[in-house]
Amino acid sequence: MTQPSLKPAADAPIDDIDDIDDTEDAMVVELPAPEKLGAVEPKPDPTRVTPLEAREHHVFRSRRSGVPRMREYLPELWGRREFVLELARCTLRAQNYLNAFGQLWLVLNPLLLGCVYFTLVDIINDSAHAQNYFTMLLGGLFLYNYFSGIVSQSTGSIIGSSRLVLNSRLPRLVLPITQVGIAFMRFLPSMIVFLAAHTIQGVPWGLSAFYAIPALLEMTLFAAGLGFIFATLQVYFRDIANILPYMTRIWLFLSPVLFQLAPEIAKPGLKSRVIELNPLSPIIGSWGNALVYNTPPPVSWLLEGAAWSIVAFVAGVLIFTRREREFSVRL
Amino acid sequence: MGRPAAAAAADPDYAHAISVRDVYINYRSVIDPRTNTLRHSLARMGRSTRTARVIEAVKGMSFDVDHGTVLGIIGANGAGKSTIMKAIAGILPPTTGEIVVNGRISTLLALGVGFNGHLSGRENVILGSLAAGLTRRQVNERFEEIAAWAELGEFIDMPMKAYSSGMYGRLAFAVSTHLDPDVLLVDEALSTGDAHFRRKSYEKMQELVGQARTIVIVSHGIGAIKEMCDDCIWIDKGKIVRRGSPAEIAAEYLEFQGVPQSEKIDEAAEGSDDLADDFAMDEV
């Protein structure tokens, strides 16, 4: 088989071989005659040959060379957004594939979870709670569930996709980002349950509800950042996945899900200080204020939440991308 | 990307499709998996007991592949062929050294990467193509072509759990070869399937070769290497032993592997009339 020779070309892509200038820099493309095999005659297609200067250029260096160039990494990541969406949708579909209720579990799960916690608090408090307690509980609980879902799913995302990591050129950050997408797709049906409870209990709506949007955004960024960090840690210390459920359970009790934030941090004592320092407190507190108590959240809460979420997200991305090339070695 | 052509050509970084420069790749293999835990880390602190064994898979390889070449890589099991392929693909980072690749890379290192058994063939084609880097529009354009090549008929809409391994392989191969790459890396993916499938995949590879793309093939099928490749590298124990024309290198390699002379004469006499026999005969 004759080998095509490629010498440097003029700037224009090669549409017609006859158009090529016969100058010093001219490119001559001699394509091999098509090999005849059986009934198939492959057609040499000069228009599909990408000119030299337009080709992608990859340089692979040692894994100890730190964070990859964001200018290249981020566009590559953005280019995979359709894959992220498709993978998230397919994974969700596949998870409830064998269940009788199928996709209805996306609503049943949060509803049953709400009942579990309501029963728990009812028993502990001897049924002494506010009239709209169930709505308040569901609001905080579902947001917290969204957070813990992102973190726990992201933690296992690299280990669980070892085939993809070991055999394809994916920017690895795609994997935990897909888990964020899946958790969000699970969060939305739970909001249906919340809205139903909200309506049934007759909790009033107001303009403050719009503050829920920054709260949700902050929660997403914070959870994603933590998810990236834990996903990285899990590759090195497989125990993280075992410790995580206990951590998230305790974190739940220290967050304003089972109680209201403002009166709690007004109390003296160590526990109140810990609750105050909890990054999730301002975020869930703002969410609760917006959707349940119908009061605008204090600006300090929103700012604190924003600071935590931005720091966590940036740290998460840097830590993950710095280490991601080691994953294929460690899996 | 976007550099003026003359500058691009003059720059050694752009001159070749693939440039492997003094690459060393080491694997860490854990001696005892239980020592990966915190307790053992703490217990080991201060002591210099080794927990991992370093395996040198690639030891100082350097070679260049020109645009449009079809390079064959042969070698005994464990020589480092798949390791260097993964490094060229950008999946495995080199421990030291550098690899430069010009062009879009597509890999055929394992069939059905990104596939989910619960989903139908159609959904998996979309998922697998997106995983490999195509846009949704490109997937829609190519879907009919891929489905037709795979010859699955109505099975394309059934869950892939119901497929036989041959059907799975056909669909996975169809997806991987329709991705329009500039540089295609193939590792042993040609060796699955029945005779009809092998013929089809061989023809598909020839089509890609005819489009002047750079292809690197790792295979134990010496016949395939001789038929399809312009250039051949023989790797042993992480180093390049010889580089040259496929016919020469194949002959030396077979001798090295201890394939008896008589088989080689028979193979020469038969020629390449019967493709299936070619594959079967040279399976080392």
Interface residues (C-beta under 8 A of the other chain):
Chain A: M1 Q3 P4 S5 L6 K7 P8 A9 A10 D11 D25 V29 L31 P32 P34 E35 L37 G38 V40 P42 K43 P44 D45 R48 V49 T50 P51 L52 E53 A54 R55 E56 H57 H58 V59 F60 R61 S62 R63 G79 R80 E82 F83 E86 L87 C90 T91 R93 A94 Y97 R163 L164 V165 L166 N167 S168 R169 L170 F237 R238 D239 R325 E326 S328 V329 R330
Chain B: M1 G2 R3 P4 A5 A6 A8 A9 A10 D13 Y14 Y27 R28 N36 T37 L38 D66 H67 G68 T69 V70 K86 A87 I88 A89 G90 I91 L92 P93 P94 T95 T96 G97 E98 I99 V100 V101 N102 G103 R104 I105 T107 L109 A110 V113 G114 N116 H118 L119 E123 I126 L127 L130 A131 A132 G133 T135 R136 D180 D182 R199 Y202 E203 Q206 E207 V209 G210 Q211 A212 M228 D230
